[in-house]
Amino acid sequence: MNKATTEHIHIEELNEQKSETCREILEVLPEWFGIPEAIDAYAKGVADLPMLVAKNQSGLVIGFISLKPQTSSAVEAYVLGIRREWHRKGIGHSLFEAAERMTHKLGARFLTVKTVADTNPDPHYQATRLFYEAIGFEPVEVFPTLWSAKNPCLLMAKTVK
């Protein structure tokens, strides 16, 4: 993680404008979120879920993660996005560290995330999977048609300490 970059970033829980924040960031990430109906669904889905945001020094939201409690044992990183100019600067690490703390506070032992499986050769999702593995997520199961045959879903999980 780039400490020089992340020391000027503030992570906080967002209680208002979650749908708008989600939509604003996902719309500038078409390589990952290029389906308008999916953006609509995520924007609606985050409205009542916990959301953590990363803000820069001027207060601009540069990234977010929304968490969805699934069971008493597991919380899902439901959707997340980071503005492209902030990729590879430690923002994702910082958001996931905060998400793990929140998951622990919610009493869950596992944090899960879904992404596109490696049977889809898209390089953006390959980078996403590598990032998740680098922060401790492990592949659990592939659901070939959960999203669509073109976008097989990979469930990944990690134990929260």
MARMAR-802505 format. One record per residue (C-alpha): x, y, z; residue in three letters; chain; residue number from 1. Coordinates in Angstrom, 1 decimal. Example, Ala and Ser with C-alpha at 12.3 -4.5 7.8 and 13.67 -1.06 7.14 Angstrom:
<rs>
{xx=12.3; yy=-4.5; zz=7.8; rest=ALA; kette=A; nr=1}
{xx=13.7; yy=-1.1; zz=7.1; rest=SER; kette=A; nr=2}
</rs>
This chain:
<rs>
{xx=0.0; yy=0.0; zz=0.0; rest=MET; kette=A; nr=1}
{xx=1.2; yy=3.5; zz=-0.8; rest=ASN; kette=A; nr=2}
{xx=1.2; yy=5.1; zz=2.6; rest=LYS; kette=A; nr=3}
{xx=2.1; yy=8.6; zz=1.2; rest=ALA; kette=A; nr=4}
{xx=-1.2; yy=8.5; zz=-0.8; rest=THR; kette=A; nr=5}
{xx=-3.5; yy=6.9; zz=1.8; rest=THR; kette=A; nr=6}
{xx=-2.4; yy=9.1; zz=4.7; rest=GLU; kette=A; nr=7}
{xx=-4.3; yy=12.0; zz=3.0; rest=HIS; kette=A; nr=8}
{xx=-7.4; yy=9.8; zz=2.5; rest=ILE; kette=A; nr=9}
{xx=-10.3; yy=9.7; zz=5.0; rest=HIS; kette=A; nr=10}
{xx=-12.6; yy=6.6; zz=5.3; rest=ILE; kette=A; nr=11}
{xx=-16.0; yy=7.2; zz=6.8; rest=GLU; kette=A; nr=12}
{xx=-19.4; yy=5.7; zz=6.9; rest=GLU; kette=A; nr=13}
{xx=-21.9; yy=7.4; zz=4.5; rest=LEU; kette=A; nr=14}
{xx=-25.5; yy=7.6; zz=5.7; rest=ASN; kette=A; nr=15}
{xx=-27.0; yy=9.8; zz=2.9; rest=GLU; kette=A; nr=16}
{xx=-26.9; yy=9.9; zz=-0.9; rest=GLN; kette=A; nr=17}
{xx=-25.6; yy=6.3; zz=-1.1; rest=LYS; kette=A; nr=18}
{xx=-27.5; yy=5.6; zz=-4.3; rest=SER; kette=A; nr=19}
{xx=-26.2; yy=8.8; zz=-6.0; rest=GLU; kette=A; nr=20}
{xx=-22.6; yy=8.1; zz=-4.8; rest=THR; kette=A; nr=21}
{xx=-22.7; yy=4.5; zz=-6.1; rest=CYS; kette=A; nr=22}
{xx=-24.1; yy=5.6; zz=-9.5; rest=ARG; kette=A; nr=23}
{xx=-21.6; yy=8.5; zz=-9.9; rest=GLU; kette=A; nr=24}
{xx=-18.6; yy=6.2; zz=-9.4; rest=ILE; kette=A; nr=25}
{xx=-19.9; yy=3.1; zz=-11.3; rest=LEU; kette=A; nr=26}
{xx=-20.8; yy=5.2; zz=-14.3; rest=GLU; kette=A; nr=27}
{xx=-17.1; yy=6.3; zz=-14.8; rest=VAL; kette=A; nr=28}
{xx=-15.9; yy=2.6; zz=-14.7; rest=LEU; kette=A; nr=29}
{xx=-17.4; yy=1.1; zz=-17.9; rest=PRO; kette=A; nr=30}
{xx=-14.8; yy=-1.6; zz=-18.1; rest=GLU; kette=A; nr=31}
{xx=-16.3; yy=-3.2; zz=-15.0; rest=TRP; kette=A; nr=32}
{xx=-19.8; yy=-1.7; zz=-14.9; rest=PHE; kette=A; nr=33}
{xx=-20.8; yy=-1.3; zz=-18.5; rest=GLY; kette=A; nr=34}
{xx=-24.4; yy=-2.5; zz=-18.2; rest=ILE; kette=A; nr=35}
{xx=-26.8; yy=0.3; zz=-17.4; rest=PRO; kette=A; nr=36}
{xx=-29.3; yy=-2.1; zz=-15.8; rest=GLU; kette=A; nr=37}
{xx=-26.7; yy=-3.4; zz=-13.5; rest=ALA; kette=A; nr=38}
{xx=-25.7; yy=0.1; zz=-12.4; rest=ILE; kette=A; nr=39}
{xx=-29.4; yy=0.8; zz=-11.7; rest=ASP; kette=A; nr=40}
{xx=-29.7; yy=-2.3; zz=-9.6; rest=ALA; kette=A; nr=41}
{xx=-26.6; yy=-1.5; zz=-7.6; rest=TYR; kette=A; nr=42}
{xx=-27.7; yy=2.1; zz=-7.0; rest=ALA; kette=A; nr=43}
{xx=-31.1; yy=0.8; zz=-5.7; rest=LYS; kette=A; nr=44}
{xx=-29.5; yy=-2.0; zz=-3.8; rest=GLY; kette=A; nr=45}
{xx=-27.1; yy=0.2; zz=-1.7; rest=VAL; kette=A; nr=46}
{xx=-29.8; yy=2.5; zz=-0.4; rest=ALA; kette=A; nr=47}
{xx=-30.4; yy=0.6; zz=2.8; rest=ASP; kette=A; nr=48}
{xx=-26.9; yy=-1.0; zz=3.2; rest=LEU; kette=A; nr=49}
{xx=-23.9; yy=0.1; zz=5.1; rest=PRO; kette=A; nr=50}
{xx=-21.5; yy=2.1; zz=2.9; rest=MET; kette=A; nr=51}
{xx=-18.0; yy=3.2; zz=3.5; rest=LEU; kette=A; nr=52}
{xx=-16.4; yy=6.0; zz=1.4; rest=VAL; kette=A; nr=53}
{xx=-12.9; yy=7.2; zz=0.8; rest=ALA; kette=A; nr=54}
{xx=-12.6; yy=10.9; zz=0.5; rest=LYS; kette=A; nr=55}
{xx=-9.6; yy=13.0; zz=-0.6; rest=ASN; kette=A; nr=56}
{xx=-8.4; yy=16.1; zz=1.2; rest=GLN; kette=A; nr=57}
{xx=-10.9; yy=18.3; zz=-0.5; rest=SER; kette=A; nr=58}
{xx=-13.8; yy=16.0; zz=0.5; rest=GLY; kette=A; nr=59}
{xx=-14.4; yy=14.4; zz=-2.9; rest=LEU; kette=A; nr=60}
{xx=-15.6; yy=10.8; zz=-2.7; rest=VAL; kette=A; nr=61}
{xx=-13.0; yy=8.8; zz=-4.6; rest=ILE; kette=A; nr=62}
{xx=-14.2; yy=5.3; zz=-3.8; rest=GLY; kette=A; nr=63}
{xx=-16.8; yy=3.4; zz=-1.9; rest=PHE; kette=A; nr=64}
{xx=-17.7; yy=-0.1; zz=-0.7; rest=ILE; kette=A; nr=65}
{xx=-21.2; yy=-1.2; zz=0.3; rest=SER; kette=A; nr=66}
{xx=-21.6; yy=-4.1; zz=2.6; rest=LEU; kette=A; nr=67}
{xx=-24.5; yy=-6.6; zz=2.7; rest=LYS; kette=A; nr=68}
{xx=-25.0; yy=-8.8; zz=5.7; rest=PRO; kette=A; nr=69}
{xx=-25.9; yy=-12.2; zz=4.3; rest=GLN; kette=A; nr=70}
{xx=-26.0; yy=-14.4; zz=7.4; rest=THR; kette=A; nr=71}
{xx=-24.9; yy=-14.1; zz=11.0; rest=SER; kette=A; nr=72}
{xx=-21.5; yy=-15.4; zz=9.9; rest=SER; kette=A; nr=73}
{xx=-21.0; yy=-13.6; zz=6.6; rest=ALA; kette=A; nr=74}
{xx=-21.0; yy=-10.1; zz=5.1; rest=VAL; kette=A; nr=75}
{xx=-20.7; yy=-9.5; zz=1.4; rest=GLU; kette=A; nr=76}
{xx=-18.7; yy=-6.7; zz=-0.2; rest=ALA; kette=A; nr=77}
{xx=-21.8; yy=-6.1; zz=-2.3; rest=TYR; kette=A; nr=78}
{xx=-20.4; yy=-3.5; zz=-4.7; rest=VAL; kette=A; nr=79}
{xx=-17.4; yy=-1.2; zz=-4.7; rest=LEU; kette=A; nr=80}
{xx=-15.7; yy=1.2; zz=-7.0; rest=GLY; kette=A; nr=81}
{xx=-12.8; yy=3.6; zz=-7.0; rest=ILE; kette=A; nr=82}
{xx=-12.3; yy=6.4; zz=-9.5; rest=ARG; kette=A; nr=83}
{xx=-9.8; yy=5.3; zz=-12.1; rest=ARG; kette=A; nr=84}
{xx=-7.2; yy=8.1; zz=-11.3; rest=GLU; kette=A; nr=85}
{xx=-7.0; yy=6.6; zz=-7.8; rest=TRP; kette=A; nr=86}
{xx=-6.4; yy=3.0; zz=-8.8; rest=HIS; kette=A; nr=87}
{xx=-3.3; yy=1.4; zz=-7.4; rest=ARG; kette=A; nr=88}
{xx=-2.8; yy=4.0; zz=-4.7; rest=LYS; kette=A; nr=89}
{xx=-3.9; yy=1.9; zz=-1.7; rest=GLY; kette=A; nr=90}
{xx=-7.6; yy=3.1; zz=-1.7; rest=ILE; kette=A; nr=91}
{xx=-9.0; yy=-0.4; zz=-2.2; rest=GLY; kette=A; nr=92}
{xx=-6.8; yy=-1.8; zz=0.6; rest=HIS; kette=A; nr=93}
{xx=-8.0; yy=1.0; zz=3.0; rest=SER; kette=A; nr=94}
{xx=-11.6; yy=0.5; zz=2.1; rest=LEU; kette=A; nr=95}
{xx=-11.3; yy=-3.3; zz=2.7; rest=PHE; kette=A; nr=96}
{xx=-9.5; yy=-2.8; zz=6.0; rest=GLU; kette=A; nr=97}
{xx=-12.4; yy=-0.6; zz=7.1; rest=ALA; kette=A; nr=98}
{xx=-14.9; yy=-3.1; zz=5.7; rest=ALA; kette=A; nr=99}
{xx=-13.2; yy=-5.9; zz=7.7; rest=GLU; kette=A; nr=100}
{xx=-13.6; yy=-3.8; zz=10.9; rest=ARG; kette=A; nr=101}
{xx=-17.2; yy=-3.2; zz=10.2; rest=MET; kette=A; nr=102}
{xx=-17.8; yy=-6.9; zz=9.4; rest=THR; kette=A; nr=103}
{xx=-16.2; yy=-7.8; zz=12.7; rest=HIS; kette=A; nr=104}
{xx=-18.4; yy=-5.2; zz=14.5; rest=LYS; kette=A; nr=105}
{xx=-21.5; yy=-6.8; zz=12.9; rest=LEU; kette=A; nr=106}
{xx=-20.4; yy=-10.1; zz=14.5; rest=GLY; kette=A; nr=107}
{xx=-19.6; yy=-11.9; zz=11.3; rest=ALA; kette=A; nr=108}
{xx=-16.5; yy=-14.1; zz=10.7; rest=ARG; kette=A; nr=109}
{xx=-16.4; yy=-14.0; zz=6.9; rest=PHE; kette=A; nr=110}
{xx=-16.2; yy=-11.3; zz=4.3; rest=LEU; kette=A; nr=111}
{xx=-17.2; yy=-12.4; zz=0.8; rest=THR; kette=A; nr=112}
{xx=-17.1; yy=-10.8; zz=-2.6; rest=VAL; kette=A; nr=113}
{xx=-18.3; yy=-11.8; zz=-6.0; rest=LYS; kette=A; nr=114}
{xx=-16.5; yy=-11.1; zz=-9.3; rest=THR; kette=A; nr=115}
{xx=-16.3; yy=-12.5; zz=-12.8; rest=VAL; kette=A; nr=116}
{xx=-14.6; yy=-15.9; zz=-12.9; rest=ALA; kette=A; nr=117}
{xx=-11.4; yy=-16.6; zz=-14.8; rest=ASP; kette=A; nr=118}
{xx=-13.3; yy=-18.5; zz=-17.5; rest=THR; kette=A; nr=119}
{xx=-14.0; yy=-14.9; zz=-18.8; rest=ASN; kette=A; nr=120}
{xx=-10.6; yy=-13.7; zz=-20.1; rest=PRO; kette=A; nr=121}
{xx=-11.3; yy=-10.0; zz=-19.5; rest=ASP; kette=A; nr=122}
{xx=-8.1; yy=-8.3; zz=-18.3; rest=PRO; kette=A; nr=123}
{xx=-9.9; yy=-5.9; zz=-16.0; rest=HIS; kette=A; nr=124}
{xx=-11.5; yy=-8.8; zz=-14.1; rest=TYR; kette=A; nr=125}
{xx=-8.2; yy=-10.6; zz=-14.0; rest=GLN; kette=A; nr=126}
{xx=-6.7; yy=-7.6; zz=-12.2; rest=ALA; kette=A; nr=127}
{xx=-9.7; yy=-7.5; zz=-9.9; rest=THR; kette=A; nr=128}
{xx=-9.2; yy=-11.2; zz=-9.0; rest=ARG; kette=A; nr=129}
{xx=-5.5; yy=-10.7; zz=-8.4; rest=LEU; kette=A; nr=130}
{xx=-6.3; yy=-7.7; zz=-6.1; rest=PHE; kette=A; nr=131}
{xx=-8.8; yy=-9.7; zz=-4.1; rest=TYR; kette=A; nr=132}
{xx=-6.3; yy=-12.6; zz=-3.8; rest=GLU; kette=A; nr=133}
{xx=-3.5; yy=-10.1; zz=-2.7; rest=ALA; kette=A; nr=134}
{xx=-5.7; yy=-8.9; zz=0.2; rest=ILE; kette=A; nr=135}
{xx=-6.5; yy=-12.4; zz=1.4; rest=GLY; kette=A; nr=136}
{xx=-9.6; yy=-13.6; zz=-0.5; rest=PHE; kette=A; nr=137}
{xx=-9.7; yy=-17.1; zz=-1.7; rest=GLU; kette=A; nr=138}
{xx=-11.9; yy=-18.6; zz=-4.4; rest=PRO; kette=A; nr=139}
{xx=-14.8; yy=-20.6; zz=-3.0; rest=VAL; kette=A; nr=140}
{xx=-17.2; yy=-21.5; zz=-5.9; rest=GLU; kette=A; nr=141}
{xx=-18.0; yy=-20.6; zz=-9.5; rest=VAL; kette=A; nr=142}
{xx=-21.7; yy=-20.0; zz=-10.4; rest=PHE; kette=A; nr=143}
{xx=-21.6; yy=-20.3; zz=-14.2; rest=PRO; kette=A; nr=144}
{xx=-25.0; yy=-18.7; zz=-14.9; rest=THR; kette=A; nr=145}
{xx=-25.8; yy=-16.6; zz=-11.8; rest=LEU; kette=A; nr=146}
{xx=-25.2; yy=-13.4; zz=-13.8; rest=TRP; kette=A; nr=147}
{xx=-25.0; yy=-14.8; zz=-17.3; rest=SER; kette=A; nr=148}
{xx=-23.0; yy=-17.4; zz=-19.3; rest=ALA; kette=A; nr=149}
{xx=-20.8; yy=-14.6; zz=-20.5; rest=LYS; kette=A; nr=150}
{xx=-20.2; yy=-13.4; zz=-16.9; rest=ASN; kette=A; nr=151}
{xx=-19.7; yy=-16.4; zz=-14.7; rest=PRO; kette=A; nr=152}
{xx=-19.7; yy=-15.5; zz=-11.0; rest=CYS; kette=A; nr=153}
{xx=-16.8; yy=-16.3; zz=-8.8; rest=LEU; kette=A; nr=154}
{xx=-17.5; yy=-16.3; zz=-5.0; rest=LEU; kette=A; nr=155}
{xx=-14.5; yy=-15.4; zz=-2.9; rest=MET; kette=A; nr=156}
{xx=-14.2; yy=-15.3; zz=0.9; rest=ALA; kette=A; nr=157}
{xx=-11.8; yy=-14.4; zz=3.7; rest=LYS; kette=A; nr=158}
{xx=-11.8; yy=-14.9; zz=7.4; rest=THR; kette=A; nr=159}
{xx=-12.1; yy=-11.6; zz=9.3; rest=VAL; kette=A; nr=160}
{xx=-9.6; yy=-11.3; zz=12.2; rest=LYS; kette=A; nr=161}
</rs>
